[in-house]
Amino acid sequence: MKRSENKGIQDEVIRGKSTKSDPGTGNSEKKNAKPRSGFRVMMGLIGMVKPMLGIMLLAILMGCAGNLCASFLTIMGGFGLLSAMDLASPFPLRTAAVILIVLALARAFLRYAEQACNHYIAFKLLAQIRHKVFAALRRLAPAKLEGKERGNLISMITSDIELLEVFYAHTISPIAIAIITSIVMIIFVGNFSISFGVLALICYLLAGAVIPLINGHLGSGRGRQYRDKFGELNSVVLDNLRGMDEILQYDQGETRREQMKEKTTILSGANKRLKALETRQGAMTDFVIIAAAGVSLVMGGLQVSAGTLSFADAMIAVMAMMSSFGPVAALSSLSNNLNQTLACGNRVLDLLKEEPQVYEVENGEAFPFDSIAVDHVDFSYGKKKILSQFRARFPKGEITGILGKSGCGKSTLLKLLMRFFEVEQGQICYGETDVNQITTSDLRKHIAYVTQETFLFHDTIGNNIRLGNVGAADSEVEEAARKASLHDFVMSLPDGYDTELAELGDSLSGGERQRIGIARAFLHDPDMIFFDEPTSNLDSLNEGIILKTLREECDGKTVVLVSHRKSTMGIAREVIQM
């Protein structure tokens, strides 16, 4: 069956169309797309609040009531002062004092309730976002993540998502609270004089909308730059920690220090520019608030002189204006950090929206244990051609070797057989079934893939081997280790299979790590095993032991053995030269 004939079936079993990109870099076409505006980022983040909309509305209600209590504390104080001066006041001094106490207590309770609701929403949503991010990473792996900077991903998973707490706890409800309380206060002061209502409207818009929007527009690119540079610095620090031995060996400490210093200087510069914007915005907001107070005083005085407004009403209107800027000032101050928050949100949304290069087949064909046919396959990493019209056949139940120098495409071929990437032209079939029609989970379940560099988790040796079969008994783990010539070494350790490994398995040699990878494959007990340079880190003696075990233990299994060493090919029935 040719690939053109399979295409219609393939589109039915995958969940969408692949986005073409450079597999080696993980850069999709979306990278050149127009970046999201701050408003679109906010709408994307707000969309995640839907499951907790009720609690969010409760937080807004509590916040509005609390802020109005704070404003009317001053206003009620004004009424009490008027009463003490024997001027017209709707509240006697004693009544005003009781209302003041009630308002103060209510303000404290409502403030606490609002913050409790907001933080409950924030931490629940952050947990959900982390789940979504990890799900996105699983969906994009391995093709789209192969060229991603690990430090940048770590920065996104940790600090970027953590900063979103500011948005959910201190941004959404304050915006709604500022709008609602501003409308209430405009109506309140407008009842004394239309001019006071218009002044309040203009000043609220300037302090709570115009200045933050201008500042947000000026700082949006700088916020994204800061988060990107922060991720780059994380990558450099991570590289330095992992490569400490090599850095010391080749006396590159000063060079790496200068590189880190350069990244830090760039990051500090970006942060300095953001702080300058924050300072400028704070000054402009304070100016608007002071100007509003001054204008309201002058306006009230003129209206009292003209006899269009009583002194008592003018006094209460001016006090209401001066006490009402809390919510809009909060909007202005939160927008200082909003540039970075929206930049973090944009990076997270980019990841969540990014399309995989290879979609998993969810409802395809069952895995057929049969021979593998590679028919006229083309594949490139970006513009670099790796395979061109490549053909090969791997018979069922036999060991086939692939021999070739580094860079000729041996490892890439195994990744294509595993469907980590899709071929550009040609076809890979298991029996008569195209690899793109096989259910991905079924394909991976029947194949063990031993890579050149075995990744070890910060866990025990036993649990690292058990990765091949998490439900395996201790006896099965030990048997797999024996097959990989690892058991004697493990038993020489004080804690045996319970020995804790250092991060990335740095406490083991390359050969020991490699044998753990081989033990995993034996424990998995698949129909097919793909070995990518399985003995590259072993000496001749251990290589001979491993190859002998492979020949004995892989009887009846289909084995593809990749190596650049001819000595490894001794157990292969057929060798393909690349």
Secondary structure, DSSP 8 states (H G I E B T S, - for coil): --HHHHHHHHHHHBSS----EETTTTEEGGGGS----HHHHHHHHHGGGGGGHHHHHHHHHHHHHHHHHHHHHHHHHHHHHHHHTT---SS-HHHHHHHHHHHHHHHHHHHHHHHHHHHHHHHHHHHHHHHHHHHHHHHHTTGGGTTS-HHHHHHIIIIIHHHHHHHHHHTHHHHHHHHHHHHHHHHHHHHH-HHHHHHHHHHHHIIIIIHHHHHHHHHHHHHHHHHHHHHHHHHHHHHHHHTHHHHHHTT-HHHHHHHHHHHHHHHHHHHHHHHHHHHHHHHHHHHHHHHHHHHHHHHHHHHHHHTSS-HHHHHHHHHHHHHS-HHHHHHHHHHHHHHHHHHHHHHHHHHHH---SS--BSS-B----S-EEEEEEEEEETTEEEEEEEEEEE-TTSEEEEE--TTSSHHHHHHHHTTSS--SEEEEEETTEEGGGB-HHHHHHTEEEE-SS----SSBHHHHHGGG-TT--HHHHHHHHHHTT-HHHHHTSTTGGG-B--GGGTTS-HHHHHHHHHHHHHHH--SEEEEESTTTTS-HHHHHHHHHHHHHHTTTSEEEEEES-GGGGGG-SEEEE-
